[in-house]
Amino acid sequence: MEGGQEDFEDIFVIGEVSLFDGEAKKTDYAIAGDVLDEYLYNLFMNFLEDRGISNEFISKFSELCTNYEHYLYIELMVNLQKFLKEEV
């Protein structure tokens, strides 16, 4: 801890910020997250956390996606096995 603050590491990052009005177009302004001012980046991260997008949410969401992907893989293998066992 430095200056009374915890050393906190996010498990997700902001990859890009885009500004547009209406539908997004290729000509709209976008900036990579890694070049954002640290203060502005932290404001965006706090904004997301206030709306429920936190490390805990991302961790649970990642686990859900992994489990679903595993389920689909098993289903594919079972269907492939059934297909290969069918007599022509």
LORO-568486 format. One record per residue (C-alpha): residue number from 1; x negated, y, z. Coordinates in nm, 4 decimals. Layout:
REM residues N
NUM / X / Y / Z
...
END
This chain:
REM residues 88
1 / 0.0000 / 0.0000 / 0.0000
2 / -0.1272 / 0.3428 / -0.0905
3 / 0.0190 / 0.6604 / 0.0511
4 / 0.2939 / 0.4673 / 0.2282
5 / 0.4302 / 0.3170 / -0.0942
6 / 0.4412 / -0.0523 / -0.1766
7 / 0.2485 / -0.1752 / -0.4759
8 / 0.5463 / -0.2959 / -0.6819
9 / 0.5213 / -0.4776 / -1.0132
10 / 0.8136 / -0.5116 / -1.2541
11 / 0.8711 / -0.8433 / -1.4296
12 / 1.0028 / -0.6618 / -1.7369
13 / 0.8961 / -0.3512 / -1.9243
14 / 1.0534 / -0.0906 / -2.1448
15 / 0.9248 / -0.1725 / -2.4914
16 / 1.0719 / 0.1241 / -2.6756
17 / 1.2993 / 0.4221 / -2.6237
18 / 1.5111 / 0.5484 / -2.9141
19 / 1.7123 / 0.8674 / -2.9363
20 / 2.0012 / 0.8878 / -3.1796
21 / 2.3537 / 1.0175 / -3.2203
22 / 2.6150 / 0.7759 / -3.3542
23 / 2.4666 / 0.4750 / -3.5307
24 / 2.0904 / 0.4222 / -3.5243
25 / 1.8989 / 0.4855 / -3.8466
26 / 1.5361 / 0.4189 / -3.9376
27 / 1.4713 / 0.7939 / -3.9372
28 / 1.5782 / 0.8389 / -3.5712
29 / 1.3146 / 0.9160 / -3.3099
30 / 1.1639 / 0.6236 / -3.1190
31 / 0.8640 / 0.5992 / -2.8866
32 / 0.6830 / 0.2958 / -2.7489
33 / 0.7336 / 0.2389 / -2.3764
34 / 0.3620 / 0.2096 / -2.3055
35 / 0.2957 / 0.5689 / -2.4168
36 / 0.5734 / 0.7266 / -2.2077
37 / 0.4757 / 0.9603 / -1.9287
38 / 0.4548 / 0.7574 / -1.6041
39 / 0.7122 / 0.9779 / -1.4308
40 / 0.9617 / 0.9494 / -1.7186
41 / 0.9011 / 0.5731 / -1.7408
42 / 0.9786 / 0.5382 / -1.3688
43 / 1.2944 / 0.7461 / -1.4131
44 / 1.4096 / 0.5084 / -1.6871
45 / 1.3308 / 0.2055 / -1.4694
46 / 1.5246 / 0.3592 / -1.1769
47 / 1.8125 / 0.4345 / -1.4150
48 / 1.8226 / 0.0663 / -1.5175
49 / 1.7975 / -0.0549 / -1.1579
50 / 2.0851 / 0.1717 / -1.0530
51 / 2.2919 / -0.0078 / -1.3155
52 / 2.1935 / -0.3555 / -1.1956
53 / 1.9024 / -0.4277 / -1.4310
54 / 1.6470 / -0.5228 / -1.1670
55 / 1.3681 / -0.7776 / -1.1320
56 / 1.6157 / -1.0128 / -0.9637
57 / 1.8663 / -0.9769 / -1.2500
58 / 1.5983 / -1.0325 / -1.5147
59 / 1.4641 / -1.3357 / -1.3283
60 / 1.8103 / -1.4937 / -1.3040
61 / 1.8901 / -1.4050 / -1.6648
62 / 1.5616 / -1.5569 / -1.7825
63 / 1.6379 / -1.8752 / -1.5887
64 / 1.9875 / -1.8892 / -1.7418
65 / 1.8457 / -1.8482 / -2.0928
66 / 1.5826 / -2.1158 / -2.0314
67 / 1.8443 / -2.3592 / -1.9002
68 / 2.0730 / -2.2901 / -2.1962
69 / 1.7872 / -2.3366 / -2.4423
70 / 1.7008 / -2.6672 / -2.2717
71 / 2.0661 / -2.7761 / -2.2960
72 / 2.0740 / -2.6945 / -2.6684
73 / 1.7495 / -2.8829 / -2.7257
74 / 1.8848 / -3.1946 / -2.5522
75 / 2.2093 / -3.1679 / -2.7507
76 / 2.0081 / -3.1430 / -3.0735
77 / 1.8049 / -3.4508 / -2.9822
78 / 2.1178 / -3.6520 / -2.8952
79 / 2.2865 / -3.5511 / -3.2218
80 / 1.9711 / -3.6285 / -3.4171
81 / 1.9515 / -3.9705 / -3.2557
82 / 2.3178 / -4.0392 / -3.3423
83 / 2.2564 / -3.9292 / -3.7008
84 / 1.9518 / -4.1521 / -3.7387
85 / 2.1348 / -4.4537 / -3.5944
86 / 2.4272 / -4.4220 / -3.8367
87 / 2.4334 / -4.6864 / -4.1029
88 / 2.4479 / -4.5669 / -4.4566
END
